[in-house]
Amino acid sequence: MRVMAQVGMVLNLDKCIGCATCSVTCKQTWTNRDGVEYVWFNNVETKPGIGYPKRWEDQSAWRGGWRVDANGRLRLASGGKLKRLSRIFANPDLPTLDDYYDPATYDFDTLLTAPAGDRMPVARPISAITGQPMRLTWGPNWDDDLGGSGRYAADDPDMAAVRDQVRMSFEQTFMFHLPRLCEHCLNPACVASCPSGAMYKRASDGIVLVDQNKCRGWRMCVSACPYKKVYINRLSGKAEKCTFCFPRIEQGVPTVCAETCVGRLRYIGLLLYDADAVGEAAASPGDLVEAQRSVFLDPNDPAVVAQARRDGIGEDWIAAAQASPVWALAMRHKVALPLHPEYRTLPMIWYIPPLSPVLDATSAMGGDSADADDVFHAVANLRIPLEYLAALFADGDADLVAGVLMKLSAMRSHMRCLTTGRVASDDWATRVGSTAEELESLYRLLAVAKMSERYVIPPAHREDAAELAGWTTGCPLDQVAVGRP
């Protein structure tokens, strides 16, 4: 067992209203400059919908992530070294600008210089890249609030799991918002595919970064990333991506997207994991969500704590892992799930699936909202189909998603009993394999947690400065690279 620390994030999709404040603040901080006009390190998509770039989840076209070969070994879906070397000057598996969008500005001088007249002057859109007049036909949130319409939802790759169950009309369909950023994976395909070794994963906290001095613009990282969260600066020709706001993280401060989130839906914390188990988990032939969870170590286990100390993890970092909201939501309560675990990158941005109004569904079925049997039965008939959520977060395992939604329903019903003065029965907790104390703890974390409880981020150590400034190469399966931020 080799204990390492990884910073992670959980997003509670029940709270996301799609305001995109996180996207705007991230844009202003990291990509508000020439060369990356089209780039959004953080974007908010409406699901079901096409996404940004278009149909990024269609790995039959992009060949991102990892696959397991006939011998059970993990291989990049984009091909081996020889195949990637043969395409190093002409990589066909890349999104075009049309797949992202042509960013627009406007001819504001027309408004300022137009003479007085009977007609209102119009500022027409101009491409921020070419400077030529253009028509606005697509954007990173073009299908915002229209994900349920047949025009966009039909092209969502995840809709294949529920196409026969959903009618493409507003009164029959569903939608929710999905904020996305780099997953800072435990087994990042972008790092393994980079020919120049410019992509690296920091040993101290697991953040994946790009060494601009070493990047040669081969763009293999763009193809290999199944989440399409690596971008090319059109002026420098080099790769850029979400940095997880590492200068802030090193100071114990949350990321910009998290701190400015209107809905307070983001949680940041540390997880301790067994670095020697990453390869086996990524190549698992079975339940990929459970395989990823098996990599993480209980920070309260004395044996884990002792090994962490031997592996150089500081006492404050161990304490932070023990108080981590990410550990609590993903491992203790098991209500957070990874995005597309079938890509086998072991993503570290986890999501709590959205819970449709379960009491409305219970009443619509003629059930009793105080009866656990009726409520849990309604979970399988919610407005958002379980199969769709399973395609996003559970590699198609609808039972796993149903278990999460049932626990969230039990938490709400238990707390409703407490706040309305009724006798709170342990039946709700027992039915989901929990206790009343655990449901109340989950409620406090999801509903009323303070900022210090949502963001448990230990500052970087001064003694680690040399490590953070060093650089070595290595495959993420057998050696974690250390890089220069």
SULZI-V90348 format. One record per pair of residues at least 24 apart in sequence whose C-alpha atoms are under 6 Angstrom apart, sorted by the first residue. I is the first residue (numbers start at 0). J is the second residue. D is the distance in whole Angstrom. If there is no record, write none. Layout:
i:I j:J d:D
i:I j:J d:D
This chain:
i:0 j:273 d:6
i:1 j:273 d:5
i:1 j:274 d:5
i:1 j:275 d:6
i:2 j:272 d:6
i:2 j:273 d:5
i:2 j:307 d:5
i:3 j:271 d:6
i:3 j:272 d:6
i:4 j:204 d:6
i:4 j:270 d:6
i:4 j:271 d:5
i:5 j:204 d:5
i:5 j:205 d:5
i:5 j:269 d:6
i:5 j:270 d:5
i:6 j:204 d:6
i:6 j:268 d:6
i:6 j:269 d:5
i:7 j:267 d:6
i:7 j:268 d:6
i:7 j:347 d:5
i:7 j:348 d:6
i:8 j:266 d:5
i:8 j:267 d:5
i:8 j:348 d:5
i:9 j:265 d:6
i:9 j:266 d:5
i:9 j:325 d:6
i:9 j:348 d:6
i:9 j:349 d:5
i:9 j:350 d:5
i:10 j:264 d:5
i:10 j:265 d:5
i:10 j:350 d:5
i:11 j:264 d:5
i:11 j:350 d:6
i:11 j:351 d:5
i:12 j:351 d:6
i:12 j:352 d:6
i:12 j:353 d:5
i:13 j:353 d:5
i:14 j:262 d:6
i:14 j:264 d:6
i:17 j:176 d:6
i:19 j:43 d:6
i:21 j:256 d:4
i:21 j:260 d:6
i:34 j:232 d:5
i:34 j:233 d:5
i:34 j:234 d:5
i:35 j:232 d:5
i:37 j:102 d:6
i:40 j:180 d:6
i:40 j:241 d:5
i:41 j:179 d:6
i:41 j:180 d:5
i:42 j:178 d:6
i:42 j:179 d:5
i:43 j:177 d:6
i:43 j:178 d:4
i:44 j:176 d:6
i:44 j:177 d:5
i:45 j:143 d:5
i:45 j:146 d:5
i:45 j:175 d:6
i:45 j:176 d:5
i:46 j:146 d:5
i:46 j:174 d:5
i:46 j:175 d:5
i:46 j:176 d:6
i:47 j:146 d:5
i:47 j:152 d:5
i:48 j:146 d:5
i:48 j:151 d:5
i:48 j:152 d:5
i:48 j:155 d:5
i:49 j:154 d:6
i:49 j:155 d:5
i:51 j:99 d:6
i:51 j:139 d:5
i:52 j:98 d:5
i:52 j:99 d:4
i:53 j:98 d:5
i:61 j:92 d:5
i:63 j:222 d:6
i:63 j:223 d:4
i:63 j:224 d:5
i:63 j:225 d:4
i:64 j:188 d:6
i:64 j:223 d:6
i:64 j:224 d:6
i:64 j:225 d:5
i:64 j:342 d:5
i:65 j:342 d:6
i:65 j:343 d:6
i:73 j:282 d:6
i:92 j:222 d:6
i:93 j:222 d:6
i:100 j:137 d:6
i:100 j:138 d:5
i:102 j:126 d:6
i:102 j:127 d:6
i:103 j:127 d:5
i:146 j:174 d:6
i:147 j:172 d:6
i:147 j:173 d:6
i:147 j:174 d:6
i:157 j:390 d:6
i:173 j:383 d:6
i:181 j:228 d:5
i:181 j:241 d:6
i:182 j:346 d:5
i:182 j:347 d:5
i:182 j:348 d:5
i:183 j:207 d:5
i:183 j:347 d:6
i:184 j:344 d:6
i:184 j:345 d:5
i:184 j:346 d:4
i:184 j:347 d:5
i:185 j:345 d:5
i:186 j:344 d:5
i:186 j:345 d:6
i:186 j:475 d:6
i:187 j:344 d:5
i:188 j:223 d:6
i:188 j:224 d:6
i:189 j:220 d:4
i:189 j:223 d:5
i:189 j:224 d:5
i:191 j:474 d:6
i:192 j:219 d:6
i:192 j:220 d:6
i:193 j:219 d:6
i:193 j:220 d:6
i:199 j:480 d:6
i:200 j:480 d:5
i:201 j:480 d:6
i:201 j:481 d:5
i:201 j:482 d:6
i:202 j:479 d:6
i:202 j:481 d:5
i:249 j:458 d:5
i:249 j:459 d:5
i:250 j:458 d:5
i:251 j:456 d:5
i:251 j:457 d:5
i:251 j:458 d:4
i:266 j:453 d:5
i:266 j:454 d:6
i:267 j:454 d:5
i:268 j:323 d:5
i:268 j:324 d:6
i:268 j:325 d:5
i:268 j:455 d:5
i:268 j:456 d:6
i:269 j:320 d:5
i:269 j:323 d:6
i:270 j:320 d:6
i:271 j:295 d:6
i:271 j:296 d:5
i:272 j:296 d:5
i:278 j:476 d:5
i:281 j:343 d:5
i:316 j:457 d:6
i:323 j:455 d:6
i:334 j:403 d:5
i:336 j:392 d:6
i:337 j:392 d:6
i:338 j:391 d:6
i:338 j:392 d:5
i:339 j:391 d:5
i:339 j:392 d:5
i:341 j:394 d:6
i:406 j:431 d:6
i:410 j:438 d:5
